[in-house]
Amino acid sequence: MNNNAVSGSDQLEFDYIIVGAGSAGCVLANRLTADGKSSVLLLEAGPEDKHLWIHIPLGYGRLFKEKTVNWMYQTEPEPGLNGRNVFQPRGKVLGGSSSINGLLYVRGQHEDYDRWRQQGNLGWGYDDVLPYFKKAEDQTRGGNEFHGAGGPLPVSDWRHADPLSEAFVDAAVQVGIPRNPDFNGATQEGAGFFQTTTRGGRRASTAVAYLRPARARQNLHVETSALAERILFEGRRAVGVSYRAAGIPRTARARKEILISGGAYNSPQLLQLSGVGPAELLRQHGIDVVLDAPGVGSDLQDHLQVRVVMRCSKPITLNDIVNHPVRKVMTGMRYFAFRTGPLTIAAGTSGAFFRTNPRLASPDIQIHFLPFSTDKMGEKLHPFSGFTASVCQLRPESRGSIKIRSADPAAPPEIRINYLASEVDRTTNVEGLKILRKILRAPALKPYTVEEVDPGDKVTSDEALLAYCRARGSTIYHPTSTCRMGNDSLAVVDQRLRVRGIDGLRVVDASVMPDLVSGNTNAPVIMIAEKASDMILQDAR
């Protein structure tokens, strides 16, 4: 139904209230309303997903600093990154970050989920979660042991041939990394091309893939521009949500459950605003304590990326297109006529997963290759022909926190990630850069390479490489684990994603991950929401 459909009364009541229409919330809204029996209210602080650039894959660059659809958060000064504040884009629109992200479909390693299970989270091993990855997926290559076909989420191969991206894969093979046609198959290790959440050259956010088909259902009510301000409790049972829609205070009650799907930043923020969190922090901001839960907002993790920029010898990069008015127009015309060409580029065309130490059981580095270059993501491309490859440490040890700054729900939270706080993290990034440089200097890329622009050939020692990581490293936009699942005293949710110590309340999003997955986080969040939907419906019987 239209987002105005629920605005006729001061007191609304539904079976379920979902806070946040992002990668997880849109999945929940679809699955929980499918049988027509349960009524669902879906609240989204941002607008409808009507912005043109949301639906064009390369549009993520345009949305990077688009305030209308992006929370535009910043970290506090990061000690490990020379005291720099690191920009943290997060989706504030139907589809959430799946509407503004880099579109890569990378599930992570089998071992990631087996590690979750070994930490006591029964039902979250790889064999347990694989059926939910397959259930979600509409794999362009068809279904098999590892993939599903016919699910809501399109997963596609890239639609634009690029000699640089192909040369990167060949170069990785030349330095001993095996060729891998499927990073989401039997094994992750190797070099190859990323698949993306696109279909027909257009982005497939969860708003498009899951929410759009469900909006005609009479039992689903969607409100946009609706900022959740706090969860309402009777004792220790969550019973409703207080929110502000277009500036007007509203309240809705839930007969069964409230599901928080705000993501790794907004979910712990809402819990803390509602009185569930570290008691001392809540009292500091004049918030009545419903439950002293010190784990809410702790254990924040994120992937750091460190980019290497190369000057290309041929005018075949996206830089050359963007900086040439005629080629730029022709590229746009090609896209709108055929949905092909450079505008279908995701935030990684080809890439590689490898181990910095042969003693490791699985890869600890991911490389994203891109046929363009810039000083900072979201800013102007370089005036010269350039391409980029970035190192991403897959399993950082460093952990940080998120805390409310005040009792004002509109105030951005205090984000501290603590990048490079661990010696393992520092060493892994340096070793990853060394291996990446070997790939970029391999024979397959020599015809395309003039020089390394950044960090440059003078940066060679481990100390200099680490200094470069501190000076130029930034997020690759994968915050997790701030309401993590587990059985210990700091775990926020149990293995069925119920908030420990509270009835009628679950968290379903990246914040529940016990630790980071070894890849991009959108696909795992969709899996989590698919699995959560089944658990919620089972528990309601």
C-alpha positions in Angstrom: 0.0 0.0 0.0 1.1 3.6 -0.4 3.1 5.1 2.4 0.2 7.4 3.2 -2.2 4.5 3.8 -1.5 4.3 7.5 -1.7 8.0 8.4 -5.4 8.2 9.4 -5.2 7.5 13.1 -3.0 8.4 16.1 -2.8 4.8 17.3 -1.9 2.1 14.8 -1.6 -1.6 15.5 0.0 -4.4 13.4 1.3 -7.9 14.0 4.8 -6.9 13.2 6.7 -3.6 13.0 9.9 -3.5 11.0 12.2 -0.5 11.6 14.4 0.1 8.6 13.6 -0.8 5.0 17.2 -1.7 4.0 18.9 -4.9 2.9 17.2 -6.9 5.6 14.0 -4.9 6.2 12.7 -5.3 2.7 13.3 -9.0 2.8 11.4 -9.3 6.1 8.5 -7.2 4.7 8.1 -9.5 1.7 8.4 -12.8 3.5 6.2 -12.0 6.6 3.3 -10.7 4.4 3.5 -13.5 1.8 0.8 -15.7 3.4 -1.6 -12.8 3.8 -2.2 -13.6 7.4 0.0 -11.1 9.3 -0.1 -7.3 9.1 3.2 -5.5 8.8 4.3 -1.9 9.2 7.6 -1.1 7.6 9.2 2.2 8.7 11.9 3.9 6.7 13.6 7.2 7.7 14.5 8.0 4.1 12.4 8.6 0.9 11.1 6.4 -1.8 13.9 5.0 -4.1 13.0 7.4 -7.0 16.5 9.0 -7.5 17.6 8.2 -11.0 21.1 7.2 -10.1 20.0 4.6 -7.6 19.0 2.3 -10.5 22.1 2.8 -12.7 24.9 0.6 -11.4 27.7 3.2 -11.7 25.4 5.6 -9.9 26.9 4.6 -6.6 29.6 7.2 -7.2 26.9 9.9 -7.6 25.1 8.8 -4.4 28.2 8.6 -2.3 27.6 12.1 -0.9 23.9 12.6 -1.8 22.3 13.7 1.5 18.8 12.9 0.4 19.5 9.2 0.4 22.6 8.8 2.6 23.1 9.3 6.3 26.6 10.7 5.6 28.1 9.6 8.9 31.7 10.2 10.0 33.9 8.3 12.5 35.5 10.0 15.3 39.3 10.7 14.7 40.8 7.3 14.1 44.1 6.8 16.0 45.4 4.2 13.6 44.7 6.4 10.6 46.7 9.5 11.7 43.6 10.9 13.6 41.6 11.2 10.4 37.8 11.1 10.4 36.6 8.4 8.0 33.4 9.0 6.0 30.8 6.4 6.5 28.0 6.4 3.8 24.9 4.5 4.8 21.6 4.2 2.8 18.7 6.4 4.0 16.1 5.4 1.4 14.0 2.4 0.5 16.5 -0.4 0.0 18.9 1.1 2.5 22.5 0.6 1.6 21.5 -1.9 -1.1 20.2 1.1 -3.0 23.6 3.0 -2.8 26.2 0.2 -2.4 28.8 -1.1 -4.9 26.5 -4.0 -6.0 29.0 -6.8 -5.5 27.5 -10.2 -4.6 30.1 -11.9 -2.4 28.9 -14.2 0.3 32.1 -14.8 2.2 33.8 -18.1 3.0 32.3 -21.4 4.1 34.6 -21.1 7.1 33.1 -17.8 8.2 29.7 -19.4 9.0 31.2 -22.6 10.5 33.2 -20.3 12.8 29.8 -18.7 13.9 28.5 -22.1 14.7 31.6 -23.1 16.6 31.2 -20.0 18.7 27.9 -21.5 19.9 25.5 -20.0 17.4 23.7 -23.2 16.4 22.0 -23.2 13.1 24.4 -20.7 11.5 27.0 -23.0 10.0 27.6 -23.0 6.3 25.4 -26.0 5.7 22.7 -24.2 7.6 22.9 -20.9 5.8 23.5 -22.2 2.2 19.8 -23.0 1.7 18.9 -19.4 2.5 21.5 -18.0 0.1 20.0 -20.2 -2.6 16.4 -19.3 -1.7 17.2 -15.6 -2.2 19.1 -16.0 -5.4 18.0 -15.8 -9.0 21.4 -16.8 -10.5 21.8 -15.8 -14.1 24.0 -19.0 -14.6 21.2 -21.2 -13.3 20.9 -23.2 -10.1 23.3 -25.9 -8.9 24.8 -27.2 -5.6 25.8 -23.7 -4.5 23.3 -21.5 -6.3 19.6 -20.9 -6.6 17.4 -19.9 -9.5 14.0 -18.3 -9.4 14.5 -16.4 -6.1 13.7 -12.7 -5.7 17.4 -11.4 -5.9 18.9 -11.2 -9.4 22.6 -12.2 -9.4 24.3 -11.5 -12.7 27.6 -11.5 -14.6 29.1 -8.2 -15.7 27.7 -6.8 -19.0 30.7 -4.9 -20.2 33.9 -6.4 -21.6 37.0 -4.5 -20.3 40.5 -5.4 -21.3 42.0 -4.0 -18.1 39.8 -6.1 -15.8 40.6 -9.2 -17.9 44.4 -8.4 -17.8 44.2 -8.1 -14.0 42.9 -11.7 -13.7 45.6 -12.9 -16.1 48.2 -11.1 -14.1 47.0 -12.6 -10.8 47.2 -16.1 -12.4 50.8 -15.3 -13.5 51.9 -14.7 -9.9 50.4 -18.0 -8.8 46.8 -17.2 -7.8 44.4 -19.8 -9.3 41.7 -18.7 -11.7 38.3 -18.9 -10.1 35.0 -18.5 -12.1 32.8 -18.4 -9.0 33.8 -16.7 -5.7 30.5 -18.0 -4.2 31.0 -21.6 -5.1 33.1 -24.5 -3.8 35.9 -22.2 -2.7 36.6 -18.5 -2.6 40.3 -18.5 -3.3 41.5 -17.3 -6.7 41.1 -14.5 -9.3 38.1 -13.8 -11.4 35.2 -11.6 -12.1 32.7 -10.4 -9.5 29.0 -11.1 -9.9 26.6 -8.3 -9.1 23.0 -7.7 -7.8 21.8 -6.4 -11.2 19.6 -7.6 -13.9 19.4 -6.1 -17.4 22.0 -3.5 -16.6 20.0 -2.1 -13.6 20.5 -2.3 -9.9 18.5 -4.9 -8.0 18.3 -3.4 -4.5 16.1 -5.3 -2.0 13.6 -2.5 -2.5 13.3 -3.6 -6.1 13.8 -7.3 -5.7 11.7 -7.9 -2.5 9.7 -4.8 -1.5 8.3 -3.8 -4.9 6.5 -7.1 -5.6 5.0 -7.1 -2.1 3.7 -3.5 -2.0 0.3 -4.4 -3.6 -0.5 -6.7 -0.6 -3.2 -5.2 1.7 -1.4 -6.5 4.8 1.8 -4.5 4.1 2.0 -0.8 5.1 5.0 1.2 4.2 5.9 4.6 5.7 8.8 6.6 4.3 10.3 9.7 5.8 9.5 8.0 9.2 12.3 8.3 11.7 12.0 5.8 14.6 12.7 7.6 17.8 12.3 4.8 20.4 10.9 1.4 21.1 8.1 1.4 23.6 8.1 -1.2 26.5 5.7 -2.6 29.0 8.0 -4.0 31.6 10.6 -5.8 29.5 8.3 -6.6 26.6 8.6 -4.4 23.4 5.1 -3.3 22.5 5.4 -0.4 20.1 7.4 2.2 18.2 7.4 5.9 18.6 8.4 7.6 15.4 8.2 10.9 13.5 6.6 10.9 10.1 7.1 14.1 8.1 7.7 15.9 11.4 4.5 14.6 13.0 4.9 12.3 16.1 3.3 8.9 15.7 2.9 5.7 17.6 2.3 2.2 16.4 1.8 -1.0 18.5 2.9 -4.5 17.6 0.8 -7.5 18.6 3.6 -10.0 18.0 7.1 -8.6 17.5 9.2 -5.6 16.6 12.0 -6.2 14.3 14.9 -3.7 14.2 16.7 -3.6 10.8 18.5 -0.3 10.9 22.0 -1.7 10.2 25.2 -1.7 12.2 24.9 1.9 13.2 21.2 2.7 13.5 20.1 -0.5 15.2 22.3 -0.1 18.3 21.5 3.6 18.2 17.8 2.9 18.4 18.2 0.4 21.2 20.3 2.8 23.3 17.7 5.6 22.7 15.1 3.2 23.9 16.8 2.3 27.2 18.5 -0.9 26.1 22.3 -0.5 26.3 25.1 0.3 28.6 23.4 1.7 31.7 26.0 4.4 32.4 25.8 5.7 28.9 22.0 5.9 29.0 21.9 7.7 32.3 24.5 10.1 31.0 21.9 11.2 28.4 18.9 11.1 30.7 17.4 7.9 29.3 15.6 5.5 31.6 17.3 2.1 31.7 15.0 -0.7 30.6 17.9 -3.2 30.4 21.5 -2.8 31.2 23.0 -4.4 28.1 26.7 -3.3 27.8 27.1 -5.2 24.5 24.8 -2.9 22.6 27.1 -0.9 20.4 30.3 -2.7 21.2 32.3 -5.0 19.0 32.0 -2.8 15.9 34.0 -4.1 12.9 34.6 -2.9 9.4 36.8 -3.7 6.4 39.6 -1.3 5.7 40.6 -0.7 2.1 44.0 0.6 0.9 44.1 1.6 -2.8 46.9 1.5 -5.3 46.5 3.8 -8.3 48.2 3.1 -11.6 48.6 5.4 -14.6 47.4 3.6 -17.7 49.2 3.7 -21.1 46.1 3.6 -23.2 42.9 5.8 -23.2 40.6 2.9 -22.2 39.7 3.8 -18.6 36.6 5.4 -17.3 38.7 8.5 -16.6 39.1 8.9 -20.3 35.3 8.7 -20.9 34.3 11.0 -18.1 36.8 13.6 -19.1 35.8 13.6 -22.8 32.5 15.3 -23.5 31.6 13.4 -26.7 32.6 9.9 -25.3 30.7 10.7 -22.1 27.5 11.5 -24.0 27.9 8.4 -26.2 28.4 6.2 -23.2 25.1 7.6 -21.7 23.3 7.0 -24.9 24.6 3.4 -25.1 23.4 2.7 -21.6 19.9 4.1 -22.1 19.6 2.3 -25.4 21.1 -1.1 -24.5 21.8 -1.1 -20.7 25.4 -2.0 -21.5 28.8 -0.3 -21.3 30.7 1.5 -18.6 27.6 2.7 -16.7 27.1 -0.9 -15.6 30.4 -1.0 -13.7 30.0 -2.0 -10.0 32.5 -1.2 -7.3 34.8 -3.9 -8.5 34.9 -5.6 -11.9 37.5 -8.3 -11.4 39.3 -9.2 -8.2 41.1 -11.8 -6.2 41.2 -13.6 -2.9 44.5 -14.8 -1.6 46.4 -15.7 1.6 49.3 -13.5 2.8 50.7 -16.4 4.6 50.6 -20.0 3.3 50.0 -21.3 6.8 46.5 -19.7 6.8 43.5 -22.0 6.2 41.8 -19.6 3.8 42.3 -16.2 2.1 42.7 -13.2 4.3 42.9 -10.5 1.5 40.3 -9.4 -1.1 41.3 -7.3 -4.1 38.8 -5.1 -5.8 40.0 -4.0 -9.3 38.4 -0.9 -11.0 39.1 0.6 -14.5 39.1 4.1 -13.1 41.0 6.2 -10.5 40.4 9.0 -8.1 41.9 10.6 -5.0 38.8 9.7 -2.9 35.8 7.6 -3.8 32.9 9.7 -4.8 35.1 12.6 -6.0 36.2 13.6 -9.5 38.1 11.1 -11.5 41.8 11.8 -12.3 42.5 13.8 -15.5 44.9 11.1 -16.7 44.2 7.5 -17.8 44.1 5.5 -14.6 43.0 2.3 -12.9 42.8 1.2 -9.2 43.2 -1.9 -7.2 42.5 -2.0 -3.5 43.6 -4.3 -0.6 40.9 -5.3 1.8 41.8 -7.3 4.9 39.0 -9.9 5.3 39.1 -10.7 9.0 40.3 -7.7 11.0 40.9 -8.2 14.7 40.3 -4.6 15.6 37.0 -3.7 17.2 35.3 -0.4 18.0 32.0 0.9 19.2 29.0 3.0 18.5 27.4 5.3 21.1 24.6 7.8 21.1 25.8 11.4 21.6 22.5 12.6 23.1 18.8 11.6 23.6 18.0 13.2 20.2 17.1 10.5 17.7 18.2 12.8 14.8 21.7 13.3 16.1 24.4 11.2 14.4 26.0 8.6 16.7 29.6 8.5 17.8 31.4 5.9 15.7 34.8 4.6 16.6 36.1 1.7 14.5 39.8 1.5 15.7 41.2 0.6 12.3 44.7 -1.0 12.5 44.6 -1.3 16.3 45.9 -4.9 16.0 49.4 -6.0 15.0 47.8 -8.7 12.8 45.8 -6.1 11.0 48.8 -3.9 10.4 50.9 -6.8 9.1 48.2 -8.2 6.9 47.6 -4.9 5.1 51.3 -4.5 4.4 51.7 -8.0 3.1 48.6 -7.6 1.1 50.0 -4.5 -0.6 53.2 -6.4 -1.4 51.3 -9.2 -3.2 49.0 -6.7 -5.0 52.1 -4.9 -6.3 53.4 -8.2 -7.7 50.1 -8.7 -9.6 50.2 -5.1 -10.9 53.7 -5.6 -12.2 53.0 -9.0 -13.8 53.4 -9.4 -17.6 49.7 -9.3 -18.4 49.4 -5.7 -17.1 52.7 -4.4 -18.5 51.2 -3.2 -21.8 48.7 -1.1 -19.9 51.0 0.4 -17.2 53.0 3.6 -17.2 53.7 4.0 -13.5 52.4 3.5 -10.0 50.9 6.9 -9.0 49.9 6.1 -5.4 51.7 5.2 -3.2 54.5 5.4 -5.8 57.8 3.5 -6.3 59.6 5.3 -3.5 57.4 3.6 -0.9 59.0 0.2 -0.5 59.8 -0.7 3.1 57.3 -2.3 5.5 57.4 0.9 7.6 56.6 3.1 4.6 53.8 0.8 3.4 52.2 0.9 6.9 52.6 4.7 7.0 50.7 4.7 3.6 48.0 2.6 5.1 47.6 5.0 7.9 47.6 8.0 5.6 45.3 6.8 2.9 43.4 3.7 4.1 39.6 4.1 4.3 36.5 2.1 4.8 35.1 -0.3 2.2 31.7 0.2 3.8 31.1 -3.1 5.7 30.2 -2.2 9.4 29.0 -5.2 11.4 28.6 -6.8 14.9 27.3 -4.0 17.0 24.4 -6.2 18.3 26.2 -9.4 17.8 24.7 -12.9 18.2 26.1 -15.2 20.9 25.8 -16.7 24.4 28.3 -14.7 26.4 27.5 -11.7 28.6 28.1 -9.1 25.9 26.1 -10.9 23.2 23.0 -8.8 22.3 20.8 -11.4 20.5 20.5 -15.1 20.7 20.8 -17.6 17.9 17.2 -16.8 16.9 18.1 -13.1 16.8 15.9 -12.3 19.9 17.2 -9.5 22.0 18.5 -11.2 25.2 16.5 -10.1 28.3 13.6 -8.5 26.2 10.5 -10.1 24.9 8.9 -9.3 21.5 12.1 -7.7 20.0 14.6 -9.0 17.5 17.4 -7.4 15.5 17.8 -8.6 11.9 20.7 -7.0 10.0 24.5 -6.9 9.8 24.8 -5.8 13.4 24.0 -9.4 14.5 27.0 -10.9 12.8 29.3 -12.4 15.5 32.2 -11.1 13.4 32.9 -9.9 9.8 32.4 -12.3 6.9 35.3 -12.6 4.4 33.7 -10.7 1.6 31.0 -8.1 0.9 28.2 -7.8 3.4 25.0 -7.3 1.4 24.5 -10.9 0.3 25.0 -12.2 3.9 22.5 -9.7 5.3 19.9 -10.8 2.8 20.6 -14.4 3.9 20.2 -13.4 7.5 16.8 -11.8 6.8 15.7 -14.9 4.8 16.6 -17.1 7.7 15.1 -14.8 10.3 11.8 -14.7 8.4 11.5 -18.4 8.8 12.4 -18.3 12.5 9.9 -15.5 13.2 7.1 -17.4 11.4 8.0 -20.6 13.2 8.0 -18.9 16.6 4.6 -17.4 16.0 2.9 -20.7 15.6 
